[in-house]
Amino acid sequence: MSKIEVKVAIGLLFSHGRVLVGWRDKQQHQGNKNEFPGGKIEHHETPISACKREIFEEVGVEVDEWFAWDEIYHEYDDIIVRLYLFYSFIPDQLLGSIQDPWTWYSRSDLTSLNFPKANNIILERLLWPHYIKISHECMDVYHLPSDRIVYLRDANFDEINDLEEIYLNKIIVNIEIAKNLDLDKQKKLNAIHIKQSQLASLTKKDLVMGCRYIAACHDLESISIAQRIGCEAIFISPVQKTNTHINAQPLGWSNFQSLTKATHALVFALGGLTPNDLKTAQDFQAYGVAGVSAF
């Protein structure tokens, strides 16, 4: 007997790096578990229209700006689910309208929750490491500690294309390299980097569904553009003086925090930092830290 396939639209909602999570009643399929907001797609609906409707009905907010996140196929013992995932950043002024029992969770706290198995791929993408090494050497990927990934700043296409696929999920490469890789390899990358100078020429249509993007930002304008096109994370720099950019004016922690408050993306502090600065960075609303020599 063939299994019934159910099509579901899910809307991932982000607020200052946090993710909105709810609870499935015991009478529902995969009940007594946590869930992201969403529901079945009706016959007359497109996935995005179903997402907007479900978010309004379940969460209580009307969100217009959505980004395509991914599509997931998962087979349970009794049914098959096809998930159409979208994501959006929730403005602060809508936070008071969110209905119970929806709750905001930090990315780290998601690991303590109990989600249906079909959500495992979603959780993998939501859980970024706290440490990012910035390197000029492609060989560094072979010696990388398990708690960090590496942005290969000066890598070329041939180096990345020839890299064994098991290492792709440990690296970040610039969008100019990534867009020339096969689509399957692009999606295996840990993230795709966008320089501040590249941001203005991009729209959300230039970002590939199923890939996550991290942008380099130094001011409010670039942060706004990065969020507008759908970057899930950003580097904010330079926090302190660095040997690589000696003429750059450091932000200092106070100015850094004023920038972190302006975005709903995950923020990585960069510039003159070491892995030991993680706690300080998190006190100023960053998620993680990145660096060159100290990492």
Secondary structure as GFF3:
##gff-version 3
##sequence-region A 1 295
A	DSSP	beta_strand	4	15	.	.	.	ID=ss1
A	DSSP	beta_strand	18	24	.	.	.	ID=ss2
A	DSSP	beta_strand	33	35	.	.	.	ID=ss3
A	DSSP	beta_strand	38	40	.	.	.	ID=ss4
A	DSSP	alpha_helix	47	54	.	.	.	ID=ss5
A	DSSP	pi_helix	55	59	.	.	.	ID=ss6
A	DSSP	beta_strand	67	75	.	.	.	ID=ss7
A	DSSP	beta_strand	79	89	.	.	.	ID=ss8
A	DSSP	three_ten_helix	92	97	.	.	.	ID=ss9
A	DSSP	beta_strand	103	105	.	.	.	ID=ss10
A	DSSP	three_ten_helix	108	112	.	.	.	ID=ss11
A	DSSP	three_ten_helix	117	119	.	.	.	ID=ss12
A	DSSP	alpha_helix	120	126	.	.	.	ID=ss13
A	DSSP	beta_strand	131	135	.	.	.	ID=ss14
A	DSSP	three_ten_helix	138	143	.	.	.	ID=ss15
A	DSSP	beta_strand	148	152	.	.	.	ID=ss16
A	DSSP	alpha_helix	157	162	.	.	.	ID=ss17
A	DSSP	three_ten_helix	165	170	.	.	.	ID=ss18
A	DSSP	beta_strand	171	174	.	.	.	ID=ss19
A	DSSP	alpha_helix	175	178	.	.	.	ID=ss20
A	DSSP	alpha_helix	183	188	.	.	.	ID=ss21
A	DSSP	beta_strand	191	194	.	.	.	ID=ss22
A	DSSP	alpha_helix	196	199	.	.	.	ID=ss23
A	DSSP	three_ten_helix	204	206	.	.	.	ID=ss24
A	DSSP	beta_strand	213	217	.	.	.	ID=ss25
A	DSSP	alpha_helix	220	229	.	.	.	ID=ss26
A	DSSP	beta_strand	233	236	.	.	.	ID=ss27
A	DSSP	alpha_helix	252	260	.	.	.	ID=ss28
A	DSSP	beta_strand	266	270	.	.	.	ID=ss29
A	DSSP	three_ten_helix	275	277	.	.	.	ID=ss30
A	DSSP	alpha_helix	278	283	.	.	.	ID=ss31
A	DSSP	beta_strand	288	291	.	.	.	ID=ss32
###
